[in-house]
Amino acid sequence: MERWKKLLRKATGRPGGADEVARAFPVRLSPHVLELVKAGSEAIRKQFFPDPAELASSQDLLSDPLGEENLSPVPNIVHKYPDRCLFLVSSECAAYCRFCTRKRKFGCGKGIDPSDLEPGFGYIAKHPAIRDVLVSGGDPFLLDDDRLESILERLRKIKHVEIIRIGTRVPFSLPERVTAKLARMLRKYHPIYVNVHLNHPDELDAKTVKALERLADAGIPLGSQTVLLKGVNDSVETMRNLMKKLLAARVRPYYIFQCDLVFGTDHFRTPLAKGLEIMKGLRCWISGLGVPAFAIDLPGGGGKVQLVPDSLVSRDKNTLVFDNYLGHPYPYPDVGG
C-alpha cells in the first residue's frame, strides 16, 4: 500500500497533501480504479484521488446536503416520497468518490450488521403506501450473495412492496464482484432494477461492460445515474460519448445530477447553465433513448426537480416560435390563446 500512498501524495501536488486530506475524508481505491488511473484516465483520478481543495468549503455546502438524517424515521431508512423509501443496507463502497453525498459517513467506523436492519424491515412492513424500495448504502453489492439475498427475500415477503431497486457503483469500481452466481440470484426477485453510477466514458471498459452484460442477461433493467462534475464530464462531447456507450452496454441513461451541496466539493461544482447546455447538446443529437433527465436534488430534503433547456423563443397570440436542435426557428399554432 505504501507505493499507492506515494501516488496519492503526488496527485495532491504537495508533500503530505494526501495524508492531510485523508485524515478528514478517508481514501479507498479499488484495484480496477487504480488500473484505469495508471492507464492514464485523468477523469477517474479526479473522482477518487484526494485533493487539498476538499479541506476548504463555501458556507453553502453541507455535511448532509439532502437532509437525510431528518428524513430517517428509523435507522437506515430515508423516507422522502410517499410511495417509496431508501433502505441503507451497507456502509462500505469499493472505492470512495470524493464528491459523495454521504461523505460524512466515510470511515465513521459504524458498520451495518444484519440486526441493524430489523427496524427498517419493520417500518416498511407497517407502511403499506411504500411500494418501491431503493436498496443502497454504501454499496449493496459489497455484501456477500447470501446476505444480499436474505435482504431481497425479506423485502419480497412484504406484500405491498412491488418494486425493488438497487443502487450500485460496483460494476465499475469492482467489476469482478458481478459474477454469474450473483446475476442468477438477483433474477429470482423480479421485478428488480439496478441503477449504476457511471460518470465518464473511461469507466465503460471491457471489464465493466462484461459486468453489465451479466446483469442485463439476467433480465434486469439497467439505468444510469451520472453526476455532473467540473473537469470530469462537463462537456457536451464527453456526455454524448458516455450516453452512447451506456446504450451500447444496454444501460438506459436515467439521470444527470447537479453535484449535491456536499462539504468540500466546491472544485467539482458547475453552474446550472452548464448542465442545460449539455442537455441541449444531447437532445436530438442522440436518440431520445439516450437522453437522461437533468435534475437537482434540492437541499434539506426538498426532493428532485428537473431542468430542461427552454426552446420557446417568442409568442404572438396563438402562435409560438420554437428553436429546434439546430437553432432554427419554427412557428407552432396553439389552441385557445
N, C-alpha and C positions, 0 to 999 in steps of 0.2 A: 504493500500500500504506500510505502514511502515515496516511490517514484511517481505515484499519482499526486501525492501532496506537492511534489516539486512542480508537476504540470499545472496544478491548481494555482500555486503561487505565481507562476509565470503568467497565467491567464489574467490575474488581477492587476498586473502591471507594476507591482511594487513588492519588495520582500516582505513576507509575513502577511500580505494582504488577505490571502485565502484563509489563514488561521483566524484573523480578526473577524472576518465575515462569518466564518463557520461557528464561532462562539455564540453569535446571535442567532444564526439560522443554519442549522447543520446541513452538511453536504452529503448526498448519496448519489452515486453514479453506478449504473449497471454496466456489465461488460459490453453490451451492444451499443449503449450510448458512447462509451469510450472508444469503441471500434470505429464508429462513424466520425467522431471528433478527430481521431488520429488520421482518418482518411481525408480530412480537410473540410468538414462541414462547419462553417462558422455559425450558421443558423442554429445548429444543435448545440454548439458550445455555449452560445449566449443564453440559451434556455436553461442550462443545467449547471454551468460553472459560476461560482460566486463572483460578485462584483462589489467593490467598495461602495458603489452608489446605493446599495441596499441599506447601508447604515445611515443614510440621510433620507428624509421624507418630508413632503409638504404636509401642512396641517389638515388637508382634505383627505389624507389617506388613513386607513383604519386597520386595526388588527382583525376585526370581524366585520368586513365591509357589508355583508349581506344580512347582518343581524341574526345569524343562525342561532346563537345562544339564546336569544329572546323568543325564538320560534320553536324551541325544543321543550315540549310538554313532559317528556320523559327522556332519560339518557339515550343518545344515539338515534333519536327521531327528530327530524325537522319537518314541521307541518305548516307549509306556507299557503298552499292552494287547497280548495275544498275537497277535491276528489282524488288527491294523490299526496304522497309523502316521500321524504328521503329517509332511507334507513342506512345508517353508517355502521358497517359490519367489520371493517378493517381499519387499523391505524397506520398501516405501512404502505409504502409505494416502492417500486423497483428503483426509481430514481426520483429525486426531488426537483420539480420545476421551481425556478426561482421566483415565479410570479403567482404561485398557488394561492387560491382563495383561502385555503385553510393553513396558510403558512404559520399561523400562530400555534399550530399543533406539532410542527416539526420537532422531533426529538424531545417531546414533552415527557416521555417515559411511561405514559399511560396507555398500555395495550388494551385491546378489547378481547376479553375472554368470552366463551360461549354463554356463561351465566349472565354477563353484562347485557346480552341481547333479549333476555326474557321480558323486561319491561316494554321493549319495543314490540315484540310479538303480541303482548297483551294489549297494548294501545291500539295496534292495527285491528286486532280481533274485535275490540269494543267500539270501533268506529266504522259502521257499515258504509259510510259515504266514501271511504277510501277504496277505490277500485284499481289503483295503479300505484305500484311501489317501485321506486328507483333505488336499487341496491348499490351503495357506493362506499366511500371511505375517505382516506386511504384507497387501496385498490382491492376489490373483492377477489380478483384473480390471483392475488398473492396467498389466499387461503388454499389449503390443500383440497383435493377433489371431494373428500368425504365431508369436510367441514362446510364447504360451499354448498354441497348437495343437501346437507341437513337443513341449511337456511332456506333453500329453494323449496324443499319438501314441506317445511313448516308453513311457508307462505302459501303454497298451493292448497293446503288444507283449510285455509281461511276462505270461505265460500265467496265472499264479496270481492276478493282480490282477483281481478280479471287479467291484468297485465303486470308482468314483471320485467323491469328494465335493469340492465347492469351497466354502470359507467366504469370505463377502464382505460388505462394508458399502456397496459401490458403488451398488446400485440406489437407495439413499437418498442417499449422500453425493455421488455424481456420476452421476445417472441417465442423462444423455446418452451415457455410455460404453456402456450396454447397447443396442447397435444391432441391427438385423435381421441384419446380417452376423455379429456375434458369436453370436447365437442359432443361426443356421444352422450355424456352425462347431461349436458345442457339441453339437448334436444328432447329429453324426457319431460321437460317442464314448459313446453309451449302453451300459450303464446309468450315467448320470451324475446326481448330485443336487447341488442348490445350497442351502446354508444361509445365510440372510440375517440379519444382525444388525439388529434393529429394536426400539426401546425405548419409543416413545411414539406415540400416535395422530397427532400432528402430523407425524410422519415419513412417513406414508402420504398424501402429497398427490398431485395428478394426475400429476405427472412420475414419481414413484416407482411408482405403480400401473401406469403405462404400461410402465415398465422391467420390472416383474414380469410383466406380461401377455406381453411378448415372450418371456420365458424359459418361462413356462407353455405358451404356444402352440407352443413347440418340443418339447413333451413332457417337459420337465424337472420332476421333482417338486421342489417348493419347501418348505423348512422354515424356521422362525424360531428364533433364539436371542435371548433378552431378558435383560438384566442388571437386577436389582432395585437401584434407586438412590434414595436418600433425596432427597426434594424434586423428583423427576422422575416416578417412576411407582409410588411406594409407597402406592397406594390401590387398593381393590377396584374402584372406578368406572373409574379410568384403565386398569387392566389388562383389565377387561371390554371396554371400548371398543377397546383395542388388539387383543385376540383376535378380536373381531367384524370389525374392519377387515381383519385378516390373512386370515381365512377368505374374506371378500368378494373379496380380491385373489388368491385361490387359493394362499395360503400356509398350510401346516399348522403351527400352534404346536407347537414341539418341546421347548424348554427355557425355564424361567425360572431363571437362575443367581443364587445369592447372590453378591454382589460379591466378587471374589477379594481376598486379603490383600495388595494392592499398596501399596507405599510411597507415602504422600501421598494416600491415599483415605479417610481417617477420616471426612471430611464426607459421603461417599457411602454409608457403611455403614448397614445396618438390622439390628435384632435378628432372629434366626431366626423368632421368633414372628410378625413382620410378614409374612414370606413364607408361613407356614402360614395366617395369617388371610386372605391374598389367595387362596390355593388353596381354602380353604373357601368363599370368596365367588365362586369360579369354578365349582366342581363342582356340576352340576345347574342352575346359574343360566344357563349357556350350554351348547350342545351339547357332548357329550363330545369331538367332533372338534376343538373349540376349546380344550381344556384341556391345557396342556403339563405336563411333569414339572417339579417344583421340585427343584433339585439344588445340592449343594455340590461344587465341585472341590477335593478335600482338599489341603492344603498338603504340599509335599515330594514330590509325585508319587503320592499315595495313591489317585488316581482319583476318580470321581464316586460320590456316594451320593445317593439320592433321599429326600426327606422328604414325608410325607403327613399331613394332619390326622387325629387319632385320633377315630374315630366311635364306638368302643366305650365305653359308659357303665358297664356292670356285667356280672357273670357270676354265675349261680347254678346250680351243677351243669351240666346240659346246655343251659341257656337263657342266651343272650347278649342284651343290650339295646343297641341302637344308636340314636344320634341321626341323623335324616335331615337333609337340607339346610336344612329349616325349623327344626331344633332339636327336633323331636318324637321321643319315644322309641318304638322298635319292637322287640318281642321276636323272637328268631330261635332256633329249636331246632337245637342242634348234634348231632353224632353221636359217640358214644364217650366223652364227657366230656373 
